[in-house]
């Protein structure tokens, strides 16, 4: 499992983030405090406080291409 901190303050960023994560077969979750949601769920992401940095947890060790795409959201 790999983790990365992201910032998704704009609704357009949330939409772009979900579009990226939906193209991967492995599980990807996103955490805000005690809350954990599926990173492929736009409704789940909008239920979180996106004004603060979020932690993305990628449940795969072979995810370098995804990490490269998520660099634009990195904190």
KOLVEX-140859 format. One record per atom (N, C-alpha, C, O): z, x, y; residue number from 1. Coordinates in Angstrom, 2 decimals. Layout:
N
- Z X Y NUM
...
***
This chain:
75
- 0.00 0.85 -1.18 1
- 0.00 0.00 0.00 1
- 0.00 0.89 1.24 1
- 0.67 1.93 1.28 1
- -0.75 0.48 2.23 2
- -0.81 1.20 3.51 2
- -0.47 0.23 4.63 2
- -0.73 -0.97 4.54 2
- 0.13 0.77 5.70 3
- 0.53 -0.05 6.84 3
- -0.03 0.55 8.13 3
- -0.19 1.76 8.26 3
- -0.31 -0.34 9.07 4
- -0.79 0.09 10.38 4
- -0.30 -0.93 11.42 4
- -0.24 -2.12 11.15 4
- 0.05 -0.44 12.61 5
- 0.47 -1.30 13.72 5
- -0.75 -1.71 14.52 5
- -1.60 -0.87 14.85 5
- -0.84 -3.00 14.85 6
- -1.97 -3.50 15.64 6
- -1.47 -4.37 16.79 6
- -0.34 -4.87 16.78 6
- -2.34 -4.54 17.78 7
- -2.08 -5.43 18.90 7
- -3.20 -6.46 18.94 7
- -4.38 -6.10 19.00 7
- -2.83 -7.74 18.91 8
- -3.82 -8.83 18.93 8
- -3.46 -9.82 20.02 8
- -3.25 -11.01 19.75 8
- -3.38 -9.35 21.26 9
- -2.93 -10.21 22.36 9
- -3.95 -11.26 22.77 9
- -3.56 -12.34 23.22 9
- -5.24 -10.98 22.62 10
- -6.27 -11.94 23.02 10
- -6.71 -12.78 21.83 10
- -6.76 -12.29 20.70 10
- -7.03 -14.04 22.08 11
- -7.48 -14.90 20.99 11
- -8.79 -14.40 20.40 11
- -9.05 -14.59 19.21 11
- -9.63 -13.77 21.22 12
- -10.88 -13.21 20.69 12
- -10.59 -12.04 19.74 12
- -11.35 -11.82 18.79 12
- -9.53 -11.30 19.99 13
- -9.13 -10.21 19.09 13
- -8.66 -10.76 17.75 13
- -8.96 -10.19 16.70 13
- -7.92 -11.86 17.78 14
- -7.45 -12.49 16.55 14
- -8.64 -12.93 15.71 14
- -8.68 -12.70 14.50 14
- -9.61 -13.57 16.35 15
- -10.80 -14.06 15.64 15
- -11.58 -12.89 15.02 15
- -11.99 -12.96 13.86 15
- -11.77 -11.82 15.78 16
- -12.49 -10.66 15.27 16
- -11.73 -10.00 14.12 16
- -12.34 -9.59 13.13 16
- -10.40 -9.90 14.25 17
- -9.56 -9.32 13.21 17
- -9.69 -10.11 11.91 17
- -9.86 -9.52 10.84 17
- -9.61 -11.43 12.00 18
- -9.71 -12.28 10.79 18
- -11.10 -12.14 10.18 18
- -11.21 -12.08 8.95 18
- -12.14 -12.10 10.98 19
- -13.50 -11.92 10.44 19
- -13.62 -10.62 9.66 19
- -14.29 -10.57 8.63 19
- -12.98 -9.57 10.14 20
- -13.01 -8.29 9.45 20
- -12.24 -8.37 8.13 20
- -12.76 -7.96 7.09 20
- -11.01 -8.89 8.17 21
- -10.17 -8.90 6.97 21
- -10.70 -9.83 5.88 21
- -10.47 -9.57 4.70 21
- -11.39 -10.90 6.25 22
- -11.89 -11.85 5.25 22
- -12.96 -11.25 4.35 22
- -13.24 -11.80 3.29 22
- -13.56 -10.16 4.76 23
- -14.62 -9.56 3.95 23
- -14.09 -8.63 2.85 23
- -14.88 -8.01 2.14 23
- -12.77 -8.52 2.71 24
- -12.17 -7.66 1.69 24
- -11.47 -8.49 0.63 24
- -10.82 -9.50 0.94 24
- -11.60 -8.06 -0.63 25
- -11.05 -8.81 -1.76 25
- -9.55 -8.63 -1.96 25
- -8.89 -9.52 -2.50 25
- -9.00 -7.51 -1.53 26
- -7.59 -7.26 -1.78 26
- -6.71 -7.98 -0.77 26
- -7.18 -8.44 0.27 26
- -5.42 -8.08 -1.11 27
- -4.48 -8.80 -0.28 27
- -4.15 -7.99 0.98 27
- -3.90 -6.79 0.92 27
- -4.16 -8.68 2.11 28
- -3.80 -8.08 3.39 28
- -2.83 -9.04 4.08 28
- -3.15 -10.21 4.28 28
- -1.65 -8.55 4.42 29
- -0.66 -9.39 5.09 29
- -0.37 -8.80 6.46 29
- -0.65 -7.64 6.73 29
- 0.20 -9.64 7.31 30
- 0.57 -9.19 8.65 30
- 1.98 -9.68 8.95 30
- 2.31 -10.84 8.68 30
- 2.81 -8.80 9.50 31
- 4.22 -9.09 9.72 31
- 4.57 -9.05 11.20 31
- 4.09 -8.20 11.96 31
- 5.41 -10.00 11.59 32
- 5.99 -10.03 12.92 32
- 7.46 -10.38 12.74 32
- 7.80 -11.53 12.48 32
- 8.32 -9.39 12.86 33
- 9.74 -9.62 12.61 33
- 9.97 -10.00 11.17 33
- 9.61 -9.25 10.27 33
- 10.56 -11.17 10.93 34
- 10.84 -11.64 9.58 34
- 9.69 -12.45 8.99 34
- 9.73 -12.81 7.81 34
- 8.67 -12.73 9.77 35
- 7.58 -13.59 9.34 35
- 6.43 -12.76 8.75 35
- 6.04 -11.74 9.31 35
- 5.90 -13.24 7.63 36
- 4.77 -12.59 6.97 36
- 3.72 -13.66 6.70 36
- 4.03 -14.70 6.13 36
- 2.47 -13.40 7.12 37
- 1.38 -14.34 6.87 37
- 0.18 -13.60 6.31 37
- 0.08 -12.37 6.40 37
- -0.72 -14.36 5.73 38
- -1.98 -13.81 5.22 38
- -2.83 -13.39 6.40 38
- -3.10 -14.20 7.29 38
- -3.26 -12.14 6.42 39
- -4.05 -11.62 7.55 39
- -5.45 -12.21 7.59 39
- -6.19 -11.98 8.56 39
- -5.84 -12.95 6.57 40
- -7.16 -13.58 6.54 40
- -7.11 -15.02 7.07 40
- -8.13 -15.71 7.09 40
- -5.92 -15.46 7.50 41
- -5.72 -16.83 7.96 41
- -5.59 -16.86 9.49 41
- -4.61 -16.35 10.05 41
- -6.56 -17.46 10.14 42
- -6.50 -17.53 11.60 42
- -5.34 -18.41 12.06 42
- -4.72 -18.12 13.08 42
- -5.05 -19.48 11.33 43
- -3.90 -20.32 11.69 43
- -2.59 -19.57 11.49 43
- -1.67 -19.71 12.29 43
- -2.52 -18.79 10.42 44
- -1.32 -17.99 10.19 44
- -1.08 -17.00 11.31 44
- 0.05 -16.83 11.76 44
- -2.14 -16.35 11.76 45
- -1.99 -15.36 12.83 45
- -1.58 -16.02 14.14 45
- -0.78 -15.47 14.88 45
- -2.13 -17.20 14.43 46
- -1.77 -17.87 15.67 46
- -0.34 -18.43 15.62 46
- 0.20 -18.81 16.66 46
- 0.27 -18.48 14.45 47
- 1.66 -18.92 14.35 47
- 2.63 -17.79 14.69 47
- 3.83 -18.04 14.86 47
- 2.13 -16.56 14.79 48
- 2.97 -15.41 15.12 48
- 2.97 -15.15 16.61 48
- 2.10 -15.64 17.34 48
- 3.94 -14.37 17.06 49
- 4.00 -13.93 18.45 49
- 3.06 -12.73 18.60 49
- 3.45 -11.61 18.28 49
- 1.86 -12.96 19.06 50
- 0.85 -11.90 19.16 50
- 0.99 -11.06 20.43 50
- 0.18 -10.17 20.66 50
- 2.01 -11.35 21.25 51
- 2.22 -10.53 22.44 51
- 2.92 -9.22 22.10 51
- 2.98 -8.31 22.92 51
- 3.46 -9.13 20.88 52
- 4.14 -7.92 20.42 52
- 3.29 -7.25 19.34 52
- 2.47 -7.91 18.70 52
- 3.48 -5.95 19.12 53
- 2.75 -5.28 18.04 53
- 3.07 -5.91 16.68 53
- 4.20 -6.31 16.42 53
- 2.06 -5.98 15.83 54
- 2.18 -6.55 14.50 54
- 1.94 -5.46 13.47 54
- 1.24 -4.49 13.74 54
- 2.52 -5.61 12.29 55
- 2.34 -4.65 11.21 55
- 1.41 -5.23 10.17 55
- 1.70 -6.28 9.59 55
- 0.30 -4.56 9.92 56
- -0.65 -4.97 8.88 56
- -0.32 -4.18 7.62 56
- -0.22 -2.95 7.66 56
- -0.16 -4.88 6.50 57
- 0.08 -4.23 5.23 57
- -1.11 -4.49 4.32 57
- -1.45 -5.63 4.02 57
- -1.74 -3.41 3.91 58
- -2.94 -3.48 3.07 58
- -2.53 -3.13 1.65 58
- -2.06 -2.02 1.40 58
- -2.70 -4.06 0.73 59
- -2.25 -3.89 -0.64 59
- -3.35 -3.28 -1.50 59
- -3.78 -3.86 -2.51 59
- -3.79 -2.11 -1.08 60
- -4.82 -1.35 -1.80 60
- -4.74 0.09 -1.32 60
- -4.47 0.35 -0.15 60
- -4.97 1.02 -2.23 61
- -4.97 2.43 -1.83 61
- -6.36 2.90 -1.43 61
- -6.50 3.96 -0.82 61
- -7.38 2.13 -1.76 62
- -8.76 2.48 -1.45 62
- -9.25 1.60 -0.30 62
- -10.08 0.71 -0.50 62
- -8.72 1.86 0.91 63
- -9.01 0.97 2.04 63
- -9.39 1.75 3.30 63
- -9.19 1.25 4.41 63
- -9.92 2.94 3.15 64
- -10.27 3.76 4.31 64
- -11.29 3.09 5.22 64
- -11.22 3.24 6.44 64
- -12.25 2.36 4.64 65
- -13.25 1.67 5.47 65
- -12.61 0.58 6.32 65
- -12.99 0.39 7.47 65
- -11.65 -0.15 5.76 66
- -10.95 -1.18 6.52 66
- -10.11 -0.53 7.63 66
- -10.12 -1.02 8.76 66
- -9.41 0.54 7.33 67
- -8.60 1.22 8.34 67
- -9.47 1.70 9.51 67
- -9.04 1.66 10.66 67
- -10.66 2.14 9.20 68
- -11.60 2.58 10.25 68
- -11.97 1.41 11.16 68
- -12.03 1.56 12.38 68
- -12.23 0.24 10.57 69
- -12.59 -0.93 11.36 69
- -11.42 -1.46 12.20 69
- -11.62 -2.04 13.27 69
- -10.19 -1.24 11.71 70
- -9.02 -1.75 12.41 70
- -8.52 -0.81 13.51 70
- -7.59 -1.15 14.24 70
- -9.13 0.36 13.64 71
- -8.71 1.32 14.66 71
- -8.78 0.75 16.07 71
- -7.98 1.12 16.93 71
- -9.72 -0.14 16.32 72
- -9.86 -0.73 17.66 72
- -8.66 -1.59 18.05 72
- -8.44 -1.84 19.23 72
- -7.89 -2.04 17.05 73
- -6.71 -2.86 17.31 73
- -5.41 -2.06 17.27 73
- -4.34 -2.59 17.57 73
- -5.50 -0.79 16.90 74
- -4.31 0.04 16.69 74
- -3.48 0.19 17.96 74
- -4.01 0.23 19.07 74
- -2.18 0.26 17.75 75
- -1.24 0.44 18.87 75
- -1.01 1.91 19.07 75
- -0.25 2.30 19.96 75
***
